[in-house]
Amino acid sequence: MNDELKKIIEQSSFEIKDGTYVYTKVATKPNENHFMISQDKDEITVITTGDKLGVLDLIGRNKICPIWSG
């Protein structure tokens, strides 16, 4: 990460979470804690870590890929 980007992030309300996350489409809204759960009239999307996939009622998912590798 370059110094300018680091300064911008430090002055914002954003934070960088290290790790590998999976974007999933699920059939039912989970009760567990995940990075993000989003629901609209068409689908429920969950962003979570690979170790929490087993508790989801998966319809589909992307390949596991790092969101941030800085």
ZINOR-V81420 format. One record per residue. RES is the residue in one letter. NEAR is the number of other C-alpha atoms within 8 Angstrom. D_CENTER is the distance of its C-alpha to the mean C-alpha in Angstrom with 1 decimal. Layout:
RES:NEAR:D_CENTER + RES:NEAR:D_CENTER
//
This chain:
M:5:20.3 + N:5:23.4 + D:6:25.2 + E:6:24.9 + L:8:21.1 + K:9:21.0 + K:8:23.5 + I:8:21.6 + I:10:18.4 + E:9:20.8 + Q:6:22.5 + S:6:19.5 + S:6:17.4 + F:6:14.3 + E:6:13.2 + I:5:11.7 + K:5:9.6 + D:7:11.0 + G:9:9.7 + T:11:8.5 + Y:12:5.2 + V:13:6.2 + Y:10:6.2 + T:13:8.9 + K:12:11.8 + V:14:13.5 + A:9:17.1 + T:7:16.9 + K:7:14.9 + P:6:13.9 + N:4:15.6 + E:5:13.6 + N:4:11.3 + H:10:7.5 + F:8:4.9 + M:8:5.5 + I:10:8.4 + S:7:10.4 + Q:8:13.9 + D:6:16.7 + K:4:20.0 + D:5:18.9 + E:9:15.8 + I:13:13.0 + T:12:9.4 + V:13:6.8 + I:12:3.2 + T:13:4.8 + T:12:7.2 + G:9:10.2 + D:5:12.5 + K:9:11.3 + L:9:11.8 + G:5:15.4 + V:7:15.1 + L:9:13.7 + D:7:16.2 + L:10:14.8 + I:8:16.3 + G:7:14.5 + R:9:11.6 + N:7:11.3 + K:5:12.5 + I:8:10.7 + C:7:10.5 + P:8:10.0 + I:8:8.2 + W:9:11.1 + S:6:14.3 + G:3:16.6
//
